[in-house]
Amino acid sequence: MANVLRHLGPFAVVVTFVALSCAPGDAAPEALRTGRGVYGDRCSSCHGDAGQGGVGPSLRNVLSTWPSCDDHKEWIALGTEGWKEVHGPTYGANDTEITKKMPGHADTLSADQIAAVAAYERVEYGGGDGDAELAACGVGDD
């Protein structure tokens, strides 16, 4: 690698350093790393490996659908059937009609895991500020 960078010059070294420094991974807060893992294990099969949607909707509008992280967490916990029982046949800030089924995760994920995955989705796919979304979802930087 050093030989390649030496031939490409100092600009390539700077670009490589910046790219590696900004890459997600261990530098992310613990809660977001936890959320990423939960998302990969539980959510990506329906919402896509990059939040692009598939069986479930895209998550790129997650912040407008769920302006409140508390509501977002409740949706994840209850799923569609539980949500219908508590809130009725629509979800989100725009009262979107529930037409598909999402499983509730309250019995299989802890409250901390639900908060972490909500924060992760809001930051990674919704473009929210990491610190603000962690605070809004009630998870801190460990």
Summary of the structure (lengths in Angstrom):
residues: 142
radius of gyration: 18.1
end to end distance: 33.7
largest distance: 64.0
contacts: 402
relative contact order: 0.17
helix: 58%
strand: 3%
